């Protein structure tokens, strides 16, 4: 990685070596720092081989508990070829259908949907494992229905249902978006708690989907237009609930300006103090992306 520091100094730690245990791993300071310590200009990456075999299965489930069971079975049966484990609730699928005219390949509607993707180098080997996974799911009665994509076009269509949730929900109204990490068993409970918390607001929707394999929930609350009442009910409620479960208030999207002042819900005072110290060491004049990441209002 090559980084330009606030004083113009250039740090260059680029290397093609996979292992380098010579001192502090400084690049980790800049990864996720959102430009507050320096500007990354170059990186060296090791890219994986393009998979020759990609397969997808979609299941309709009655409960979130059944979704979690499907996920456990997937990890047990598929091992190293698992590349995605996604879930979505019924509102997600309805929104994709109504707003983007994308239809589920399953015959009936379900309360939840679970999608598993495999990526490998041997189609016969991978398909055999995925077919066994599908059998296990139905043997253990975790799903009400399911489909195994028969070809690349059908696989792309099934994945498009998941990938188009965000624009479909955006079309419903004003979105309050939360990207959090939680224990897998508790992920959807936050959606349900938020739904209860905002029940006094008219025409409000709480929608949940995410990456089970990464403990990452995307919680979207939707109102016809921006509502200060809705916002006051959602924040800091969502962050407080995440903190109770030792989760993270930002799983992958970062903190930026809007979430910086809520950092205390994910990091204890000692860690925040150390982060401020590092910020001062690298950027004593505070010129790099001010007001981002670190709390600027007590």
FENURDA-V481504 format. One record per backbone hydrogen bond with DSSP energy under -1.0 kcal/mol. CO is the residue of the C=O (numbers start at 1). NH is the residue of the N-H. E is the energy in kcal/mol with one decimal. If there is no record, write none. Layout:
co=CO nh=NH e=E
co=CO nh=NH e=E
//
This chain:
co=1 nh=13 e=-3.2
co=2 nh=41 e=-2.6
co=2 nh=42 e=-1.4
co=3 nh=11 e=-2.8
co=4 nh=39 e=-2.6
co=5 nh=8 e=-2.2
co=9 nh=5 e=-3.2
co=11 nh=3 e=-2.7
co=24 nh=26 e=-1.5
co=25 nh=28 e=-1.4
co=26 nh=29 e=-1.7
co=27 nh=31 e=-1.6
co=30 nh=33 e=-1.7
co=33 nh=36 e=-1.7
co=39 nh=4 e=-2.7
co=42 nh=2 e=-2.7
co=53 nh=120 e=-2.5
co=55 nh=118 e=-2.7
co=56 nh=149 e=-2.5
co=57 nh=116 e=-2.3
co=58 nh=147 e=-2.5
co=59 nh=114 e=-2.3
co=60 nh=144 e=-3.2
co=60 nh=145 e=-1.3
co=61 nh=112 e=-2.0
co=63 nh=67 e=-1.5
co=64 nh=68 e=-2.3
co=65 nh=69 e=-1.8
co=66 nh=70 e=-2.3
co=67 nh=71 e=-2.2
co=68 nh=72 e=-2.4
co=69 nh=73 e=-2.3
co=70 nh=74 e=-2.4
co=71 nh=75 e=-2.2
co=72 nh=76 e=-2.0
co=73 nh=77 e=-2.8
co=74 nh=78 e=-2.6
co=75 nh=79 e=-1.1
co=78 nh=81 e=-1.9
co=79 nh=82 e=-1.4
co=81 nh=119 e=-2.8
co=84 nh=117 e=-2.6
co=85 nh=212 e=-1.8
co=86 nh=115 e=-3.0
co=87 nh=210 e=-2.2
co=88 nh=113 e=-2.6
co=89 nh=93 e=-1.5
co=90 nh=94 e=-2.5
co=91 nh=95 e=-2.2
co=92 nh=96 e=-2.3
co=93 nh=97 e=-1.9
co=94 nh=98 e=-2.9
co=95 nh=99 e=-2.7
co=96 nh=100 e=-1.2
co=96 nh=102 e=-1.6
co=97 nh=101 e=-1.2
co=111 nh=90 e=-1.7
co=112 nh=61 e=-3.0
co=113 nh=88 e=-1.9
co=114 nh=59 e=-2.8
co=115 nh=86 e=-2.8
co=116 nh=57 e=-2.3
co=117 nh=83 e=-2.9
co=117 nh=84 e=-1.4
co=118 nh=55 e=-1.8
co=120 nh=52 e=-1.5
co=120 nh=53 e=-2.2
co=122 nh=126 e=-2.8
co=123 nh=127 e=-2.8
co=124 nh=128 e=-2.0
co=125 nh=129 e=-1.7
co=126 nh=130 e=-2.4
co=127 nh=131 e=-2.8
co=128 nh=132 e=-1.7
co=129 nh=133 e=-2.0
co=130 nh=134 e=-2.5
co=131 nh=135 e=-2.1
co=132 nh=136 e=-2.3
co=133 nh=137 e=-2.3
co=134 nh=138 e=-1.8
co=135 nh=139 e=-2.5
co=136 nh=140 e=-2.3
co=137 nh=142 e=-2.5
co=145 nh=60 e=-2.6
co=147 nh=58 e=-2.6
co=151 nh=155 e=-2.2
co=152 nh=156 e=-2.7
co=153 nh=157 e=-2.0
co=154 nh=158 e=-2.4
co=155 nh=159 e=-2.4
co=156 nh=160 e=-1.9
co=157 nh=161 e=-1.1
co=159 nh=163 e=-2.5
co=160 nh=164 e=-1.6
co=162 nh=165 e=-1.3
co=164 nh=168 e=-1.7
co=165 nh=169 e=-2.7
co=166 nh=170 e=-2.3
co=167 nh=171 e=-1.3
co=169 nh=172 e=-1.7
co=174 nh=223 e=-2.0
co=176 nh=221 e=-2.3
co=178 nh=219 e=-2.7
co=179 nh=251 e=-1.6
co=180 nh=217 e=-2.7
co=181 nh=248 e=-1.5
co=183 nh=186 e=-1.7
co=184 nh=187 e=-1.1
co=188 nh=192 e=-2.0
co=189 nh=193 e=-2.6
co=190 nh=194 e=-2.3
co=191 nh=195 e=-2.2
co=192 nh=196 e=-2.0
co=193 nh=197 e=-2.5
co=194 nh=198 e=-2.0
co=196 nh=199 e=-1.2
co=198 nh=201 e=-2.0
co=205 nh=222 e=-2.9
co=207 nh=220 e=-2.7
co=208 nh=89 e=-1.5
co=209 nh=218 e=-3.6
co=210 nh=87 e=-2.1
co=211 nh=216 e=-2.4
co=212 nh=215 e=-1.6
co=215 nh=182 e=-2.1
co=216 nh=211 e=-1.7
co=217 nh=180 e=-2.3
co=218 nh=209 e=-1.6
co=219 nh=178 e=-2.4
co=220 nh=207 e=-3.2
co=221 nh=176 e=-2.8
co=222 nh=205 e=-2.3
co=223 nh=174 e=-2.7
co=227 nh=231 e=-2.3
co=228 nh=232 e=-2.3
co=229 nh=233 e=-1.4
co=230 nh=234 e=-2.0
co=231 nh=235 e=-2.7
co=234 nh=238 e=-3.1
co=236 nh=240 e=-2.7
co=237 nh=241 e=-2.4
co=238 nh=242 e=-2.1
co=239 nh=243 e=-2.3
co=240 nh=244 e=-1.8
co=242 nh=247 e=-2.5
co=243 nh=246 e=-1.8
co=248 nh=181 e=-2.2
co=255 nh=259 e=-2.0
co=256 nh=293 e=-2.0
co=259 nh=262 e=-1.9
co=260 nh=263 e=-1.5
co=262 nh=265 e=-2.2
co=263 nh=266 e=-2.3
co=263 nh=267 e=-2.1
co=268 nh=272 e=-2.1
co=269 nh=273 e=-2.4
co=270 nh=274 e=-1.9
co=271 nh=275 e=-2.3
co=272 nh=276 e=-2.1
co=273 nh=277 e=-2.0
co=274 nh=278 e=-2.4
co=275 nh=279 e=-2.2
co=276 nh=280 e=-2.2
co=277 nh=281 e=-2.1
co=278 nh=282 e=-2.3
co=279 nh=283 e=-2.9
co=283 nh=286 e=-1.8
co=289 nh=292 e=-1.2
co=292 nh=294 e=-2.7
//
